[in-house]
């Protein structure tokens, strides 16, 4: 009899442990791991056909790479009473959504049109963002620019803006990523999402390293924005960041075509001689050192490249029409490279 009681206690303990592990597994996958792919800009169209049940929907979500585990998704919607409330329709789902967020969207349905996916691309400037929001029907260009220039609203709320001159807007700090927002959300809430994301991405370790180097966040973001527009790969970004630092230390101009394009509003591979002479503090051919502020909203990779540049012996670089970056030690080598690759 005593032995049977002990066995019963052991079985109860085992069941409790299993349930605890299962619960932990569910929590981990449904909340801690939001998505199988968190690339910026990754949005996938997904269709729920009429008559599909939660099991079929979970299988198709898994196939589409929109959830990590179909069984956890089924368990979640069952536990929340959503199994019969997942609505048919065509959805645009960001690939950095959690299982919980996917279930919530599918249960609301596309007909309600309560949420919209906004994707801000790395390297976009505020003009690009304003045009995008206007085309989406979210806000007019005028309202957007008026909001991002309200110094009292943002400068007092975010510590990473303290070094940013108050005569500038939020260029550089509107972090490029994919966001889900309510369609009728106030524009200030959308801007706040981007700023909050910037603050989260600029971790305490990155901030401490910037301080250790004797730089300011504004200096780093400004240079990162130029690096973002000049070269595409992480390796080249780290190389070019070091070149720009050496040029600043030597009292040379950065001579970045990207800064000239920012002034002219054009996207020239090689600005004309006339454009290079435009008198504007953002023209780094005419003015030495960093421009007054960022020329776009850089990626985290570009920011890290500026914080952790790769030392190299070069002082010049150019990008070929094919996207290859050519480095030169001297001005003569650079001129020869331009004659060879930029005919």
N, C-alpha and C positions, 0 to 999 in steps of 0.2 A: 504493500500500500504506500509506504514512505517513498519507495523507489519510483512509483508511478507519479507521485506528487512532484518529485524532483525533476522527472522527465517533462512534466507539464510546464514547470517553471522555466526550464531550459528552452522549451519550444516557444513559450511566450516571449522570452528574451530575444530569441533569434528573430521572431516576427517583428519585434520592436526595432531591432537593429536594421533589418531589411527595409522596413518602412522608412526609417530615418535616412538610410542611404538613398532610397528611391526619391524621398522628398528633397534631399540635397541635390540629387541628379536633376530633378525637375527644375528646382530653383536656379541652378547653375545654367542650364541650357535655355530656360525661358527668359531669364533676366540678365545674368552676368554676361553671356555670350550673345550679343545682339544679332549677328549676321555672319553668313559664310564669306562675305566679300564686302570690304569697307572702302573700296576705291572711291575717290571723289568722283562724283558725276555718274556713278553706276545706277541707272534706273532701268527697270525691265517691265515691259508690258505683260500683264497676266490676265487671262480671261477665265472667269468662273461661269461654266455653262449651266443653263437651267436644268434642274434635276440632280445636280451634283450634291452628294452628301459630304459630310466633314472628312470621311475617310478618303474619298476621291480627291477632294480639294487638297488635303495634306500631302497626298502622293504627288500631285502635280506641282505643288509648291516646292517640294523637295527636288523634283526633277529640274525645276527652273532655277534651282540654286538660291531660293529666297528664304528658306529655313534650313536649319541644321538637322533637325530630327523630326520626322513626320509623326512618330508616336507621341512625342512630347507635345507637339501641336494638338493632336487629337485629345490627349489627356487634358490639356489646358482648356480647350473650347468646351469639352464635356464638363469639366469642373466649374466653369463659369456659366454654364447653361447656354452656350452660344452655338452648340452643334447644329441646331435647326435654324439658326439666324444668320448664317453666312450667305450673303446675297449675291446673285448672279450679276455679271457685268464685266466691263473692261477696265482694269485698274493699271495705273502706273505706279509700281512699287519700287522704292529705293532699296538697294541691296544692303543698306546698313541699318535696316529695321530689325527689331527684336521680334520674337514669336508673339509676344503680347501685342506689340504695335500692329503687326500684320493681322492678327485676329480682330483687333478693334476696327481696323479699316474695313475689312471684309464684312464685318457685322453692321457697319453703318451703311455700306452700299455706295456705289458711285452716284446713284440718283440724288442722294442728299447733297453731294458736292460740298461737303463740309470742310474737306482738307485739300490742299494742293501741295505738290512737290516742287520745291524751288532748288535749282542747281546753279551755284555760282562757280564759275570756272577759275582755276588758278591763273593768275596774271591779268584778270579783268580789272579795269579801273572803275572809278565811281560812275563814269559816263556809261560804260558797258552795263553796269548794274542798273542804272536808272532806266536805260532803254529796255532791258530785260523785264523789269518790273512793270513798266508801262505796257509792253506787249502782252504781258500776262494779265493785265487788267487789275494789278494789285495797287499801283499808285502812279501818279503822274510824275514826270521828271522834276517838275517844279517843287512838288511836295517833298520828294525824296531829297533833293539838294537843300531845301530849306531845313529839313530835319537834321541832316548830318553836319550842318554848320552851327547847330545850337550848342555852344560851348558849355553853358551852365548845365545842360542836361547830361552830357557825356563826361566831360573832363572831371567833374566832381564825383562821378559814380565809379570810374574805372582807374585804378592806380597806374596801369600801364600807359595811360595817356598823359601822365604828369609832365613828361619831357617833351611832349609834342606841342609845338607853338600853337597858340590859340587863334592865330589868324588863318589856320588851315582847317580843312574838314577831316573826315574820318578815313580818307584815303590811306590804304595800307593795313588797316586794322579790321576790315570787314572780311572775316575769314572765309576763304573759298571752300565750300562743302555742299552736300545735299541736305536739305532741311524739309521737314513736313510741318506745315503751318495751317491754321484755320484760314479759310479763304477770306473771312471777314475780320481777321486779326488786325489790330491797329498797326500801322507802319512802324511805329516806335518799338513794338514787340518783336517785329522781324529783325530790325536793326540790332536790337538787344540780343537776340539769338546769335547773330554773327559775332558780336563783341564778346559775349560770354564764351563762345567757342574759341575765339582767339586767346582769351585769358586762360582757358583750360589747356590749350595746346602749348602755350608758353609756360612750361612747368617751372616749379621752384628751382630745379637744377639748372635749367637754361637761364633763368633770370640771375641766379648766383654766378654763373660763368660770365654773363655779360658784365656784371658788376666787377668781377675779378679782373676782367680785361680793361677796366676803366672806360667802358663805353656806356652809352645809354640805349634803352630799348628803341628809341626813335632813330638813332643812328643805324642800329642793326636792321630795323625794318626798312629804312630808306635804302640802304645798300642792297638788302635782300630783294627789294622790288626791282632794282636794276638788273641784278643777277638773274632773276626770274625771266625777264624779258630778253636777256642776251643769249642764254644757252639753255639747253633742254635737259641734259642728263645730270644726275647727282655728282658724278665724277667731275664733269666740266664746271659745274657750279662751284665746287670747292676750289678748283684751280683758278677760276676767274675771280672769285672772292679774294684770293691771296694777291692776284695781280692788281686788283683795284686798291687793296690796302697799301701795296708797295708804291703805287702811283701817288696816292694821297701823301704818304710819308716823304716822297721825293719832291713834293710840290708840283707834280704834274697834273694835268687835267685828266679826268676819267675818260673823256672822249667816247662816251657811250651814245651810239646811234639811237638807242631806245629812249634816252632822255630828250633827244631832239624830236623824235616822233611824238612824244608826250606833249611837247610844246606846240607842234604843228597840227596835231590831230591826225597825222597820216601814218601809214605803216610801211615806210620805205625800207628796203633792204640796205640801200646806201643813200642817205639823204644828200640832196644836192648841195653844191657849194654855197648857194644863197641861203638854204635852210640852216646850214651849219653856222651862219653868221647872225641868226635871229637873236636879238638881245633879250634874253630871258634868263633868270637865275637857275632855271631847270636845264638850260643848255650847258652841258658839261664839257663842250668844246670851247665855250667862251668863258665859263666861270670854273675855277678850280675847287677841289673838295667836293663834298656831298651837296646835292641840291637841297632846297629847303625842306622837302619831305618826300615820301614815297611817290612813285609814278604808277603803281598798281597795287593790288592786294596779293602779296606773295604767298606761296605754299609754305608749309612747314619745312619741306626739304630745302627750299631756298634760304629760309631763316637759319636752319641748322648749318648750312654751308657757310654762311657768313660768320656764325659763331665758331665753327670748327673748320676753317679753311685748310686746304692742302698746300703746304709750302712747295714752291717750285722756283726755277731760275728765270722765268719768263717775265717780260714787261708788256708784251703785246699779244693780241689774239684776234682772229677773225673767224667768221663762220661761213663756210662755202654754201652755195645754193643747194647742195645735197645734205646740208646739216652737219657736216664734219667741222670740228673746231681745230684751227691751225694756230699753233703757238710759236712766238718768236722772241728771241732774247734781245735783239737790237732793233732800232728803227729801220735800218737798212734791210734787215731780214724781213721785217714786216712789210716794207714797200715791195720787196721782191715777191712775197707771198700774195699780196693784193694783185700784183700784175699776173701772177700765175693762176690764181683761183677765182678772181673776181673780174674776169675779162668781160 
